[in-house]
Amino acid sequence: MTEEKIPGAGDIDQVNLDKLRARVFAAKIAYLNRSSFDDKKELSYEDLKAIAQDFIRASYEYQKKRYGKIRVRISVAKLLRSR
């Protein structure tokens, strides 16, 4: 019989964080290429900033759950500069 790993709360949070990170980078590419993203014809900087802030908020919540405090602080500018 095969054992299946049941994802814990930490695993689910990590998966959600990875999805949000991918969404930020996809939105960044759409913004730079002036292409459509989700339901917007062209992504504005304010839209991109809001998507990045959602990721940052989720990252802070994950760090608080996992470590009890925020260990790595992220700004929108730093997040958008990476990669």
C-alpha angles and dihedrals in degrees: 000000000000120000116226119205111234108217114241126215091267092054092050091049090050092050091050090048091051090051091051091048090052089048091053093052092045090050090048091054091047090050093049093047093044089232131140122279125189105323097336120101091211126009116235124210090251090057091048091048091051091052090050091049090053089055092047091050091050091047092053092049091050092050092049091052095045103037104016092241141042108273101173120040117204129195125201090244093053092046093051093046094055117097 
